[in-house]
Amino acid sequence: MQRRTLLTALAAMAAAPLAAMAAAPLAAHAAAPAYTGIDITGSSIGPDFRLFYGDGKPASLQDFKGKYVLLFFGFTQCPDVCPTALSRAVETKKLLGADGDKLQVLFVTVDPERDTAALLAEYMRAFDPGFVGLRGDAAQTAKAAKDFKIFYRKVPSGSSYTMDHTAITYVFDATGKIRLAFKHDQTAPQCAADLRKLMQPKKETSFLKGLFQ
């Protein structure tokens, strides 16, 4: 339910710029790429976080300018959603070929109580040594999740607990701007195709110029 609510909100945000574009007659434009993910270009989600790397140094999205960032919130003991998202990121990176080197995957734990820096580092290595795990204390985690519209909560499970959380992957372009939200059911080939469109945008053309040439 929480995931459906977030996706509805993201889709609404994506529709607003399109309505504004339609109201501007004869404007210079380019055909908008058809993404499988949700286009949230211009959204105020985030826009950044203040968390920590495994060595205790402060971490920020600003550290990754020049890279195309995939940002996912989850936890290491997640039975299926998180491993699926991270495995998809591994496959997406491979599908991009040489452009895969432009990709940076960031995984923010919503379970800092159990996800120590060492455990996060080990978990990232299990998927790709280049993937980066980030964490904060309870308050820092809550703020980052709120800023990125991520829902999470503890769910009792036997003598322990699991975590319920939003399953969405945010995509930032090389300038650090948020661009897309990958849905959980999106495939690796679809993600790779969306990323290629971001990495190799078509040049804008003038509508009037096209009419009178």
N, C-alpha and C positions, 0 to 999 in steps of 0.2 A: 504493500500500500504506500509506504514512504517513497519507494523508488518510483512508483507510478506518479505520485504527486510531484516529485522533483522533475521527472521527464515532461510532465504537462506544463510546468512552469518554465522549463527551458525552451520548450517548443513555442510558448507564447512570447518569450523574449526574442526568439529568432524571427517571429512573424512581424514584430513592430518595425524593424528597419525596412522590411520589404514593402510595408504599407506606405512608409514615407517616400520610398524610391518611386512607387507608382504615382505619387502625387506631384512629382517633378517632371513636367513634360519636356521632351526634346533635350534631356540632360545628357552630358557625356557619360558613357557607361560601358561596362563589360558584362558579358553573359556570366551570371553567377554560377560557380561550380556546383554541380549536384552532388552533395555529400551524402553518404549513408548515415554518418553521425549527425548530431544536432549542431547546426551552425549558431554559435553564441557570440560571434564577433561583436565587440563593443559592450559586452556584459560587464557589470560591476562586480561579478563574482570574484572573491579573493580581495584584492588583486595579488596579494603576497602573503607569506607566513613568516613567523619567527620561531623556528624549531632548532634542532641540533643534530649534527652528524654523530657518528659513533664515537669519535674521539673527543666529543664535548664541545667542539667549535660551533658557533652560531651558523645556521643554514637559512638561506633565503632563495627565492626564485631568481633573484637578480644574479646569483652565482652562475646561472646556466644560460645567460644570454649568448646567442650564437648557436644554441641547440634547440631542437624541437622537443619539448618536454611532454611526457605522459605522466600525469599525476593521479595516483590512486590511493585511497584511504582503506586500510584493512588491518588484519592482525595475523600473526604467524601461526596460530592454532586454528585458523579458519579451515573447515573441512573441504570446501569446494569452490566457493566464489573467488577467493583470493588466488588460489593456485591456478584457476582457470584464467583469470585476468592476466596474471604474470606469464603464464605459458603462452597466451595469445600475444603478449608483448614480445616474447622471444621469437615467435614465428613471424610476427610483423617485421621485426628488425631484419630477419633473414630475407624476407620477401623484398625488402627495399634495396638489397644488394649493397653497393658502395655507399648509398645514401643512408644506410643503417647506422653509419658512424655519426650521423648528425642527430641521432635520436638519444634522448636521456630519459630513463625511467626512474621516477621517484615514488617511493612507497612510504606513506605516513601511517604509523601504527595508531590505532584507536584504543589500544590495550597496553599503555605504557607500564601498567602494574606488573605485567608478566613479560612483555617484550623488552628485554634489556638490550643495550647497545650491541653486546656480543651476539645475542640470539638473532637480532635483526641482520647483522652482518653475515652470519652463517646462512640465514634464510635467503638473502639476496644472492649469495654465491651459488646456491643450489639452482638458481635460474640463470643468472648471468653475472659475472664478476663486475660488470660495469653498472649494474643497477644499484641505486643508492637507497638505503633505509634511513628514515628520519623519525625522530621522536621528541617529545617534550614531556613536561610533567602534566598532571591532570588538568590544570588550568590552561596551560599553553595548548594542549590537545583540544580542549573544548573550544577555545577561541579560533583555532585554525579550522576546525570542523564547522563552526558557525559561519565563519567568513566565506567558506566554500560550499555552504548549504549542504553539508553532510550530516545525516542523521546517524547516531549510533547509541547503543545502550547495552548494558549487561543483561544477559538472560540466564537465570539459574539452570544448571544442568548437572543433576546428581549432586555430588559433594563439591562441585566446582561451578564454573559458568562458561558460557560462550558469549559471543558478541553479535548483535544484529546491527547491520550498517548498510548505508547506501552503496550500491554497486554501480559506480559511474567512473569513467576515466576522463579527466580533463586534458585537453591538448593545447599547448602554448606554442606560438611560432617563435622564430629565431630572435625576434625583437622583445620577447617576453610578454606578448599580448595573448590573452585567452582567445581561442578560436573555435574549438569544437568540444563536444561532449560525446564520447563513445559509449553507446549503450552496452549492457552486459552481453546481450545476445548477438552483438555485431561480430562478424568473423574476422580472422586475421587478414585475409585477402581484401576485405572491405576496408579495414583500418589502414592497410598499406596503400590502397588506392586513394583514400582521403588524404593521407599524408603526402603522397606524391603531388596532389593538387595544391597543397599548401607550399610545398617546396619548389614547385615549378608553376607559379601562377601565370595565367595568360595576360598579355599586355592589354591595357585598356584602349578602347577605340572610341572615337567620337561618333555619336549617332548622326549629327548633322554632316560631318565630314563624309561619312559613308553614303549619305543621300545624294550629295552633290558632286562626288568624284566621277 
